């Protein structure tokens, strides 16, 4: 249980400073640094230090606070620059990620809202308000970082040079690995079930219109997504956030108006426009998904099995089958069916990284073999079907260009990106007002911020710190 709660605490680590500020004496909220227009509070540093200490099996070194402050300064520099470069993070995107995090935490807690509120000491709505701006900052920082390093490319010569500079006795040793492809399909509800779902929403719509229940009450009672707890409220968002069918219906409504039944890839909706501010809207919805019957699953299973058989007899390639018959709602679709290892970001899986069902399926397969149809649940908990193909298998070995080119290429790229980002940080510090409290100016990691900053800024920083 302690481990689970540690995960929950880390899930909202981005908002820890504001939570700490509530529980610590007022003196903790001192400004200890400034980067452009962004301020760093002592409470932020102390909270991150406490978290790091709690996760470490040994006492933190004396320089830990200095290193953490350096990391916070980098984040604030990126955030400050994201504002100057007008990098936008929509309200809808923030709301979507907040809802996803809340849903995942509730999943750890067995869906218990009471347990959630007891752990965080406030309601779900208050928790979302607490975290919203911190999450927006986190997204902005990552987007800014991505925009800086996206232009970094590596050539074959750079990859070979990078590998050649690694001492022979320092070359990594790779365990046995496999590459796995998949063709995934989502069972679809039959026409009768779809009609029943539409009829159910139309009956709910009539009750709302008649005034026997409000839209918010109906959403809380019937809607089948995370927004139900908030009465279906999806927050403020701009064009481009929702799927086309939903967005077209939402933007055609007047404030206070409710739509008819709208179909999207997620199911069937009733939509209510709450408010409009120019091109930004705030909408609520009621979502009901048609029930997928055992017969629907079996029909999809037979279809996918026939596709797998055609691949086995070379009627067409696995890659063609992915594009022609697989769903484009899975990550592997845009990679010719190759599954990506979330632990490494590449397509190679060690045995321990594989889903157990996939591991036991491919254990006796030869390269190129295609499995029988397997059933699984996607991240939203929806039932899916897939067949997998064993595309490569390697034995344990020391890294080599011939066997591990893709990995070495990625390592080369990451090293180049890190150097490019470091150069960018050094350059941007010199163009940015930097203030650091005199208590931290002796930190080796922090000295670079003052040394790289403009001399006028350094003088201002010291003067500010001494006041």
C-alpha positions in Angstrom: 0.0 0.0 0.0 2.9 2.4 0.8 4.3 1.8 -2.7 0.9 2.6 -4.3 0.6 5.9 -2.4 4.1 6.8 -3.4 3.0 6.5 -7.0 0.0 8.6 -6.3 2.1 11.3 -4.7 4.5 11.3 -7.6 1.6 11.6 -10.0 1.1 15.1 -9.0 4.7 16.0 -8.1 4.3 19.0 -10.4 2.0 20.6 -7.9 3.9 19.7 -4.8 5.2 23.2 -4.2 1.8 24.7 -3.9 0.6 21.9 -1.6 3.8 22.4 0.6 3.1 26.1 0.8 -0.2 25.4 2.5 1.3 23.1 5.2 4.5 25.0 6.0 5.0 28.2 8.0 4.7 31.4 6.0 8.5 32.0 6.2 9.0 29.1 3.7 7.5 31.2 0.9 10.5 33.3 0.1 11.6 34.1 -3.4 15.0 32.5 -3.8 15.5 33.0 -7.6 14.1 34.7 -10.6 14.4 33.8 -14.3 13.0 36.4 -16.5 9.4 36.8 -15.3 9.4 33.5 -13.4 9.9 33.2 -9.7 11.2 30.3 -7.6 10.1 29.9 -4.0 12.0 28.3 -1.2 8.9 26.1 -0.7 9.4 24.6 -4.2 13.0 23.7 -3.5 12.3 22.3 -0.1 9.4 20.2 -1.3 11.5 18.7 -4.1 14.3 18.0 -1.7 11.9 16.2 0.7 10.5 14.1 -2.2 14.0 13.2 -3.3 15.0 12.3 0.2 11.9 10.1 0.6 12.7 8.2 -2.5 16.3 7.6 -1.7 17.6 4.6 0.3 20.6 6.6 1.5 21.0 10.2 2.8 21.2 12.8 0.1 24.6 14.4 -0.5 25.2 18.0 0.8 25.0 19.4 -2.7 21.6 17.9 -3.4 19.7 21.2 -2.9 22.1 22.9 -5.3 21.5 20.3 -8.0 17.8 20.5 -7.5 17.8 24.3 -7.8 19.8 24.0 -11.0 17.0 21.7 -12.4 14.3 24.1 -11.3 16.1 27.0 -12.9 16.3 25.1 -16.2 12.6 24.5 -16.1 11.8 28.1 -15.4 14.1 29.3 -18.2 12.3 27.0 -20.6 8.9 28.2 -19.3 9.9 31.8 -19.5 11.1 31.3 -23.1 7.9 29.4 -24.0 5.9 32.5 -23.1 8.2 34.8 -25.1 7.8 32.5 -28.1 4.0 32.3 -27.7 3.9 28.5 -27.3 0.3 27.8 -26.6 -1.2 25.1 -24.4 -4.9 24.9 -24.7 -7.3 24.8 -21.8 -8.8 21.6 -23.3 -5.4 19.9 -23.4 -4.7 20.7 -19.7 -8.2 19.6 -18.8 -7.8 16.3 -20.7 -4.5 15.5 -18.9 -5.9 16.5 -15.5 -8.9 14.1 -16.1 -6.5 11.3 -17.2 -4.4 11.7 -14.1 -7.4 11.8 -11.8 -8.9 8.7 -13.5 -5.7 6.8 -13.1 -5.4 7.7 -9.5 -9.0 6.7 -8.9 -8.1 3.4 -10.7 -5.4 2.8 -8.1 -8.0 3.5 -5.4 -10.7 1.2 -6.8 -12.7 4.2 -8.0 -13.3 5.5 -4.5 -13.8 9.2 -4.5 -14.0 9.2 -0.7 -10.5 7.6 -0.5 -9.2 10.2 -3.0 -10.5 13.1 -1.0 -9.2 11.6 2.2 -5.7 11.2 0.8 -5.5 14.7 -0.9 -7.5 16.4 1.8 -9.8 18.1 -0.7 -12.4 17.4 -3.3 -11.5 16.3 -6.9 -12.6 19.7 -8.2 -10.4 21.5 -5.7 -7.5 19.2 -6.5 -7.8 19.9 -10.2 -7.8 23.6 -9.5 -4.7 23.2 -7.3 -2.8 21.4 -10.1 -4.1 23.1 -13.2 -1.6 25.9 -13.7 1.4 23.7 -12.6 0.4 21.1 -15.3 0.1 23.9 -17.9 3.7 24.9 -17.0 4.9 21.4 -17.2 3.4 20.9 -20.7 4.8 24.3 -21.8 8.3 23.3 -20.7 8.2 20.0 -22.5 6.9 21.6 -25.6 9.6 24.3 -25.5 12.3 21.6 -25.0 10.9 19.7 -27.9 10.9 22.7 -30.2 14.6 23.3 -29.3 15.9 19.8 -30.0 13.6 18.8 -32.9 16.0 20.2 -35.4 18.8 17.9 -34.2 19.7 15.2 -36.7 22.6 12.7 -36.8 24.5 11.4 -39.9 25.8 7.8 -40.3 29.3 9.3 -39.9 28.4 10.8 -36.5 26.9 7.5 -35.4 30.1 5.6 -36.3 32.3 8.2 -34.6 30.1 8.2 -31.5 30.4 4.4 -31.3 34.1 4.4 -32.0 34.8 6.7 -29.0 33.2 4.2 -26.6 36.0 2.2 -24.9 35.8 -1.5 -25.7 35.4 -2.5 -22.1 32.6 0.1 -21.6 30.4 -1.2 -24.4 27.0 -2.1 -23.0 25.9 -5.7 -22.8 22.4 -6.3 -24.2 20.2 -9.1 -23.0 18.1 -11.2 -25.4 15.6 -8.9 -27.2 12.8 -9.3 -29.6 10.9 -7.0 -32.0 7.1 -7.6 -32.2 4.6 -6.4 -34.7 0.8 -6.3 -34.2 -2.4 -6.0 -36.2 -5.0 -4.6 -33.9 -8.8 -4.3 -34.5 -11.5 -2.9 -32.2 -14.7 -5.0 -32.1 -17.7 -2.8 -33.2 -21.2 -2.9 -31.7 -23.9 -4.3 -34.0 -26.6 -2.2 -35.5 -29.3 -3.2 -33.0 -27.1 -2.2 -30.0 -26.3 1.1 -31.7 -30.0 1.8 -32.2 -30.8 1.0 -28.5 -28.0 3.4 -27.4 -29.4 6.2 -29.5 -32.9 5.6 -28.2 -31.6 5.7 -24.6 -29.9 9.0 -25.2 -33.0 10.4 -26.9 -35.1 9.4 -23.8 -32.5 11.2 -21.6 -32.7 14.2 -23.8 -36.5 14.3 -23.5 -36.3 14.2 -19.7 -33.8 17.0 -19.7 -36.0 19.1 -22.0 -39.1 18.3 -19.8 -37.2 19.5 -16.7 -37.4 16.2 -14.8 -33.6 16.3 -14.4 -30.8 18.7 -15.3 -28.1 18.1 -17.9 -25.5 17.9 -15.1 -27.6 15.4 -13.1 -28.0 13.2 -16.2 -24.2 13.4 -16.9 -23.4 12.3 -13.4 -25.9 9.4 -13.6 -25.4 8.1 -17.1 -22.2 9.4 -18.8 -19.5 6.8 -19.3 -16.4 8.9 -19.0 -14.3 10.7 -16.4 -16.2 14.0 -16.9 -19.3 12.5 -15.3 -18.2 13.4 -11.8 -18.1 17.1 -12.8 -21.5 17.0 -14.5 -20.0 16.3 -17.9 -18.0 19.6 -17.9 -15.1 19.4 -20.4 -13.8 22.8 -19.6 -12.7 25.6 -21.9 -11.1 24.7 -25.2 -10.4 26.0 -28.7 -11.0 24.5 -32.1 -9.0 21.4 -33.0 -9.2 19.8 -29.5 -12.2 17.5 -30.1 -12.8 14.9 -32.8 -14.5 16.5 -35.9 -18.0 15.2 -35.4 -18.1 16.4 -31.8 -16.5 19.8 -32.5 -18.8 20.5 -35.5 -21.9 19.9 -33.3 -20.5 21.9 -30.3 -19.6 25.0 -32.3 -23.1 25.1 -34.0 -24.8 25.4 -30.6 -25.8 28.7 -28.8 -25.0 29.1 -25.2 -27.3 27.0 -23.1 -28.5 24.9 -26.1 -28.3 21.1 -26.1 -27.6 19.1 -29.3 -29.3 16.0 -30.6 -27.5 12.7 -30.5 -24.0 13.0 -32.0 -21.9 9.9 -33.0 -18.1 9.9 -32.7 -15.4 7.2 -32.4 -16.0 7.3 -28.7 -19.7 6.5 -28.8 -22.8 8.7 -28.7 -23.1 12.1 -27.1 -25.5 14.7 -26.0 -23.6 18.1 -26.0 -24.5 21.3 -24.2 -22.7 24.5 -24.9 -22.2 26.3 -21.6 -20.4 29.5 -22.7 -18.6 31.0 -25.7 -15.7 33.5 -25.7 -14.8 34.3 -29.3 -13.4 31.1 -30.7 -13.2 29.4 -27.3 -16.0 27.3 -25.9 -16.9 25.5 -22.7 -19.0 22.4 -23.3 -20.5 19.6 -21.3 -21.5 16.2 -22.6 -23.2 12.9 -21.8 -21.4 9.9 -23.4 -22.9 6.5 -23.7 -21.0 3.7 -25.5 -22.9 0.9 -27.3 -22.4 -2.4 -25.6 -20.2 -4.8 -27.5 -21.7 -8.3 -27.3 -19.9 -11.6 -27.4 -21.2 -12.1 -30.9 -19.6 -8.8 -31.9 -16.2 -9.9 -30.5 -16.5 -13.3 -32.2 -17.2 -11.7 -35.6 -14.2 -9.5 -35.3 -12.1 -12.4 -34.1 -13.0 -14.4 -37.3 -12.3 -11.4 -39.5 -8.8 -10.9 -37.9 -8.1 -14.6 -38.1 -8.7 -14.6 -41.8 -6.4 -11.7 -42.3 -3.7 -13.5 -40.3 -4.1 -16.6 -42.5 -3.6 -14.5 -45.6 -0.4 -13.1 -44.2 0.8 -16.6 -43.3 0.4 -17.8 -47.0 2.0 -14.6 -48.3 -1.1 -13.2 -50.0 0.1 -9.8 -48.7 2.7 -8.5 -46.3 2.2 -7.9 -42.6 2.8 -4.2 -43.1 0.1 -4.0 -45.8 -2.3 -5.8 -43.5 -1.6 -3.3 -40.7 -2.5 -0.4 -43.0 -5.4 -2.0 -44.8 -7.2 -3.7 -41.9 -5.8 -2.6 -38.6 -7.1 0.2 -36.5 -5.2 3.5 -36.6 -6.0 4.2 -33.0 -3.0 2.2 -31.7 0.6 3.6 -31.6 2.0 0.8 -33.7 -0.2 1.6 -36.7 2.1 4.4 -37.8 5.2 2.2 -37.5 4.2 -0.6 -39.9 2.8 -2.4 -36.9 6.0 -2.5 -34.9 5.3 -2.1 -31.2 7.2 0.5 -29.2 8.7 -0.4 -25.8 7.5 2.4 -23.5 10.5 1.7 -21.2 13.1 2.5 -23.8 11.2 4.4 -26.6 12.5 2.0 -29.3 11.1 -1.2 -30.8 13.3 -3.7 -28.9 11.8 -5.6 -25.9 13.7 -7.5 -23.3 11.6 -10.4 -21.9 10.8 -8.5 -18.7 9.4 -5.6 -20.7 6.9 -7.7 -22.6 3.3 -8.1 -21.7 3.1 -11.7 -20.3 0.5 -12.8 -22.8 2.7 -11.7 -25.7 5.8 -13.3 -24.1 4.1 -16.7 -23.8 2.7 -16.4 -27.3 6.0 -15.7 -29.1 8.1 -18.0 -26.9 7.9 -20.9 -29.3 7.5 -18.8 -32.5 10.0 -18.5 -35.4 10.9 -15.2 -36.9 8.1 -14.2 -39.3 5.4 -16.3 -37.6 2.0 -14.8 -36.9 0.1 -15.7 -33.8 -3.5 -16.7 -33.2 -5.9 -13.9 -32.3 -5.4 -12.5 -28.8 -7.8 -10.4 -26.7 -6.7 -7.5 -24.6 -7.8 -4.1 -23.1 -6.5 -0.8 -24.4 -5.4 2.0 -22.0 -9.1 3.2 -21.8 -10.1 -0.3 -20.8 -11.9 -1.1 -24.1 -11.8 -4.6 -25.5 -9.4 -5.1 -28.4 -8.1 -7.9 -30.6 -4.7 -8.4 -32.1 -2.4 -10.9 -33.8 1.3 -10.5 -33.3 4.3 -11.3 -35.5 7.8 -12.1 -34.1 9.9 -9.8 -36.3 13.4 -10.3 -34.8 15.1 -12.1 -31.9 18.7 -11.5 -30.7 20.8 -13.5 -28.2 22.6 -11.8 -25.3 25.6 -9.8 -26.8 27.9 -6.9 -26.4 26.8 -3.8 -28.4 27.8 -3.7 -32.1 27.0 -1.5 -35.0 25.8 -4.4 -37.1 23.3 -5.7 -34.5 22.4 -2.5 -32.6 22.5 0.3 -35.2 19.1 1.7 -34.2 20.0 1.9 -30.5 23.4 3.5 -31.2 21.7 5.9 -33.5 19.3 6.9 -30.8 22.1 7.2 -28.2 24.1 9.4 -30.6 21.0 11.6 -31.2 20.3 11.9 -27.5 23.9 13.0 -26.8 23.8 15.5 -29.6 20.4 16.8 -28.4 21.7 17.2 -24.8 24.7 19.2 -26.0 22.5 21.3 -28.2 20.1 22.0 -25.3 23.1 22.9 -23.0 24.4 25.3 -25.6 20.9 26.8 -25.9 20.6 27.2 -22.2 24.0 28.9 -21.9 23.1 31.3 -24.7 19.6 32.1 -23.3 20.9 32.7 -19.8 23.0 35.5 -21.3 19.8 37.1 -22.7 17.7 36.7 -19.6 17.5 38.5 -16.2 18.7 36.1 -13.5 18.4 36.7 -9.8 19.6 34.1 -7.3 19.5 34.5 -3.5 23.0 35.0 -2.0 22.5 31.8 0.1 22.8 29.7 -3.1 25.3 31.7 -5.1 28.1 29.6 -3.8 26.6 26.4 -5.4 28.9 25.1 -8.2 25.9 24.3 -10.4 24.3 27.7 -9.8 27.5 29.7 -10.3 27.2 29.0 -14.0 23.9 30.8 -14.1 25.5 34.0 -12.8 28.7 33.6 -14.8 26.8 33.1 -18.1 24.3 35.9 -17.3 24.9 39.5 -18.5 27.2 41.4 -16.1 24.5 44.0 -15.5 22.1 41.1 -14.5 24.7 39.6 -12.2 25.1 42.8 -10.4 21.3 43.2 -10.1 21.0 39.7 -8.9 23.5 40.2 -6.1 21.9 43.5 -5.1 18.5 41.9 -5.0 19.7 38.9 -3.0 21.3 41.1 -0.4 18.1 43.1 0.3 
